[in-house]
Structure formats: structure tokens, C-alpha cells
Amino acid sequence: MKTTIPERIAIVKQELGIDEDTEFGKLCGMSKSVANQLQSGLIKSFAPRYAYKLEETTGFSARWMML
């Protein structure tokens, strides 16, 4: 079963013990606003620059985040 971007973000946040959008955004190099929009589904794709930054800082697959 394919997961959505908001579901994948929730998985990452849960695994890392992150509650705040601001903290998730910092891991990806994005603003809190962009993090909120991704989680709410307003933005439909996870930009490569954010995905690779997340991979660099946490080890979560950039490819998986961009599915």
C-alpha cells in the first residue's frame, strides 16, 4: 500500500520523536509554513532539495519521501 506525503511525514516524526512542525522543517531545510502545507496536503510533492536534506540529517530515504 502506497503512503501519502502526510503519512510519511507522520512516520518520520514518530520515529524521531518530533512533535513540532518547526523541528521537522529544520531537519529538511524548510520553513514551518512549508512543513504545515505538506502535512495538510496543500503541497502535493516533496521537493528533492528537502528530501535529500532530510536524508542527510536523519537517514530516511529521500526517494521514499518523494514517492
Residue pairs with C-beta under 8 A, 6 or more apart in sequence:
2 67
3 11
3 67
4 41
5 38
5 39
5 41
5 43
5 44
5 45
5 46
5 65
6 38
6 39
6 40
6 41
8 46
8 64
8 65
8 67
9 24
9 35
9 38
9 39
10 39
12 18
12 24
12 54
12 58
12 60
12 65
13 19
13 24
15 60
16 27
16 58
18 24
18 27
21 32
21 35
21 36
21 39
22 32
22 35
24 35
25 31
25 32
25 34
25 35
27 53
27 54
27 57
27 58
28 35
28 50
28 51
28 53
28 54
28 57
29 49
29 50
29 53
30 38
30 50
34 43
34 50
37 43
38 46
45 66
46 65
46 66
48 62
48 66
50 65
51 62
51 63
51 65
51 66
52 62
54 60
54 62
54 65
55 61
55 62
55 65
